[in-house]
Amino acid sequence: MAEIYALAFRTVILYVVIFILFRLMGKREIGELSILDLVVFIMMAEIAVLAIENVHDDLLKTIVPILVLTLIQIVFAYISMKSEKIRHLLDGKPTIIIDRGKIDERAMRSQRYNFDDLMTQLREKNIERVSDVSYAILEPTGKLSVFTKTDPPLEFPLIIDGIVQKEHLARIGKDQKWLEQMLAEKGHHHFSHISYCSYHKGAIFIDMKN
């Protein structure tokens, strides 16, 4: 009977600890978890299960590794906020699979994404023909964002956290010199001061850093 009480006690303690730590790590939908998030969560779950089963082990030996995993996740999340390169390395970046109605086979191969995956996700969005698609973007989470030819034009981020998105500039047929001129006309002369800048229907939206 004492062992059952110990099992229940350990379960409650670990539940409370993991719940608090998950809250500290921030809110994300399950479908938006990064690879780093998944690795940390799976390891936490395995450690917790072993700790609950082994009622004679010191509970502190379980809580410490879980705290270390939480610290790793928080540190990497902070670093990825500050560095686009690190963010892309940890989380990946969106990949355009269909570009203005044309399937990009090279992009699909780079993501190990096949035509069955593409057609399945298009059907899930009630899209029967690829020819109806203007853009299809494979998000880092594996979700496919689809914009049909009847949807409003896609908004292209040109600057994210002070960094010029040259790939998006090329997609709208512009270059960095054009962007500098457009920003200068609005009184902005330093990319590093801009949090987010996008292009949509010929207009530029600018959000300055706080």
Secondary structure, DSSP 4 states (H G I P E B T S, - for coil): -HHHHHHHHHHHHHHHHHHHHHHHT----GGG--HHHHHHHHHHHHHHHHHHH-TTS-THHHHHHHHHHHHHHHHHHHHHHH-HHHHHHHH---EEEEETTEE-HHHHHHTT--HHHHHHHHHHTT---GGGEEEEEE-TTSPEEEEETTSPPPPEEEEETTEE-HHHHHHTT--HHHHHHHHHHTT---GGGEEEEEEETTEEEEEE--
